[in-house]
Each structure stands twice: as C-alpha cells, then as structure tokens.
C-alpha cells in the first residue's frame, strides 16, 4: 500500500494546457475524491495517475516510486470505468481473473482470489454469466471485483456510479465505502456528484479549469470554504450569494434588506462584497415583508422556499418544523451574523 | 413513412405495380433463365438454331455429367477453392492486424497510411493490368495459383483494412484501456480482447471477400492460363474450341461455378448483409 504524490503536474494537448501545475499529496489508505464541474480536468488528472494520459510536465509518485513515465501496467493501479469496460465475450469469472491469467498467475491462485472477491461483492451466483445478462449494479460490482483481485496499491474510480439509477447509486456508494474500510487501500475517486464526494471522501479535491481550488475534509470544505467557487459548489442546495457594499456599520446588503455586521477584515469602504449564506442558516420571519416566496418544495422533513429579494436576487431557504411558508407570501429573513461568509467581489477569495 | 406502402396507394397504382413487377422480374432474371435452359439443351439445338425455344430433348443429366466427368471443370473448381480460401484467410488476417494498428494507436502518419490503404481501392484494375502481369512474369509467379493469391491479398487488404479499422474504432476504447491498466501486453490485448469482439466483422468480411474472389474474372484471365492454375470463372471458356462453342456445356459449367458463392450467400446471408452495411455506415 502506498500514497500518491503529484508534483507540479501539467497536461497539454498541443498548445492547449488543461491541467495547470497541480500539487497534491494523497496519503496511504486515504479515500480521495476529485470533484468539480464538467471540463474541470478531474478525469484527465485521474487518467494521468493511471498512465492512460501522458504527463506533459511534473512528477507523479506512487509510494516511493516515480511513475511519471511508466506504462499503466507498471504502475500497480487498478481502474474502474464509468462504462464498466467489462469484456463482453467473457463470463464474470473470466472477466475478474483475466488480468491475473494474462500476467501468468497459476490457476489455483486465480480461482482463490476471484472467489474471495466475489464473496466480498456478493457475486457468487453470477460467476458463469456474461456481462450482458447482468444489471447495471452487478456489472459495476464485477468491474470493482476485477480491480480487487489484482490487489493493486491504488484504486482509481472514474465516475463509477454515473450510469446507475438513483437507488442503485446510493447502494453502490455504501458498498464502495464498505470496501474501502475492508481493504484499506488508497483510492482516488472522480465524480461530479458532490453528495458522493461528501459521503465517501476522507479528502476532497475541488477542481476548476485545471486548477485545485481547495483540498480538505468534506466538512472542512463545507464549513470553511476558501473561495466563492468552493462555497457554491459544496452543499446542496447551493449557498446563496447576495451582493453587498462595505459601509461604516458593516456590509450593506440590499438583497437581505439589512446591514450585516462583519467580524472579518473588510476591504475599503464602498467596495463590493459577496455575502454567502447557506439555506439552513436562513430563517424565515413571517412578520417581515421584504421577500416574496416564489415557490416552496416540500420534501417532508424539510421544505425549500425559493425567495425573491427586493433587488431581484434569488435565495433558497431551508425550513423545518410545522410552520412552513406558502407560495406568494411576503416574508422577512433573519440569520445569525456569524453564519455569513464574505467574498471579495472581484477575486472571489474568502474574506477572513 | 416514405415511400408510402403500396397497399395504401390508388387501385390503378396497385394494378400497375402488380402487372409490371413480374415483367421487371422476368427481364431481370432473363439471362439467368436462359443460361439455366441452355444447360439442359442438347448440342443439336444450337446447330439447328433453336436458341430460345424449349429444349428438343432434356439433356441435363448428360450435360452436367460431361462437365463433371469428361472435362477439366473439377480441376478448375478445385483451383478456385485453392485461390479463394487462402486469399480470404490472408486478406482478413492481415487486415485484422492493420485495422488494429490504425484503429487503436495514435502515431504520426496514421491517417496518411490509412488513406493510402483506402486510395488503393480507387486505382482502376485496367491501369494495373500490364505492370502487374509483367511483375508476376519477372518474379516467376505468372500462371501460378500463388501469384493470383498474392495479388488478390494485396488488392483486397486495402478495402479490408478500411472495414476493420472502422469496426475497431467503433469498439469501446475503455476495453483496451482497462486491459492496459491490468498489465496485459499489447499483442495479448489484440488476441484475447479485440479479436474475439471482431468475430462478426471477420465473418462478414470473409463472406464478402469469398464472393469477390470466387467471381473474379479479370485477374484470372490476366495472370493465369490453362487448367493447372486458372480458376473456374476463366476455365469455363475452355469449352470453346477453336471452331465452335459448346454453349450447352458452358452454361452447365457456369451454373456449377455460380453455386458456391450463391450457396455461401444463402448460408451466411445475415453476415453478408452485415458486411455490406458495416462498411457503408461506419
């Protein structure tokens, strides 16, 4: 077992640079999730670790070994693809044992390892079936099984659950988490689904346009985002942002119809600031009349109220309890001042 | 839906369709029907000028008997087999490999090489006729089955490569990447992962090439002469003596020669059509 270290890793396609010098340290046994909007380079970065994409500059280490120029086969990694990439002409058992067979392992050993993996993944009754005769979730389990049998140092997952329906996705997510606990190997997991990222990760890496925006534990990113992008990306529904201006008393926020006290070092008076508030930190004040309720989504335990501010800005508020707002009502908003996040309007960096 | 099904057209159109279709069918098949009837006529019918009438006597058994037992036809048929089968194997095997290389690997000149394979198909045979005949003469392959096989393989590999490369391109590339990550050597990926998935393409292409080569007349006439090397398409003409043509035997021979590709077509119809459309769509 070993960790993965990226050192100023750059990827170029011709003249176009898509990964701009990424530094990252993933320690042994860690579950690291790359997350970001599509086109942010998360899959490219994963494929560079796998060796399927050439690294233009920089260095990739797996454990103590420099693998930057090695072939994928020499890196000791196993990869699970979004499309499963099962060999359609082989049975489940052959699929899982194929890599070992091709690298000259004895039959007995292969059978033993396949049996072990199929037990972990509950695939015993499907061993003789072809992938065609399996459901999506079973196929994905076979793909994971194929990765397990080789006992790799690092597991790579490239959006493994994206092709599954919602219910199976939750089930497989739990399964992958369990697998990580059982095997304890280093895992790198790419997803655009932040729920997967939050629930699975020891460490989340938020990427945007080929740059790392922030690295940290899930709740750390949630509670203490470094910039507006991370604040907006992590959390569902997303954080509300309203524009404000620095004044003598704090930050004037017309979208909240109040002046917010800020315990952070604000820029000079008159400059613009984005104020971020999570939906669960906003409280609806039925006595007020500054915001209009456009729509409420009642999900049971919680409701989401979609509000329009006097400035036309949209806000989402989470409501719990028995009293829920109704569509069309005029309401006010309150919140605890220390819950507000402040971001520089131009650099989008967090003001602390 | 376009065109509208014939049942939904006017009565007049339906009547037209029903009367003209059999006529068109008859015209279309007329040469074949003529050959079939010729093959059961006695020799005398041709000397008395009874070309298009009914046979004066039924001589089918005698004519086909002569073709099989008193002529070189069996030899020509066997030559055809010895030319067609190695060509199919050679062209398909080569194109599996070229198709894999051109479909999977990115290297400088990939597209250029691919275009050369494709462009070869556009050179008319007639232009190549004289140089190829001279070439076979000089390397001592003129009038041998080997020469014919080699040239067929060379000419067919272009088309086959186009076909195979496009087929491999359409396979999910993740399969190859998955195998690479698993540490499988490239030639093993070709043999154990890609080749099994190419079975439908191999079947379709084999049927297609078999028909092409069996029916080839041009190169058979240009590169071979005589029963020791000529395939059946060229061999049929040996029924024509210097002063007279044995039309009844030629017809019987032609029917016999046409049977293997026709049988192949009906037995492997699915693959044949797959072959034509695979090449066209992708």
Interface residues (C-beta under 8 A of the other chain):
Chain A: X50 X51 X52 X71 X72 X73 X74 X77 X78 X79 X81 X83 X85 X87 X88 X89 X98 X99 X102 X103 X146 X150 X156
Chain B: X172 X174 X175 X177 X178 X179 X180 X181 X182 X183 X184 X185 X188 X192 X193 X196 X197
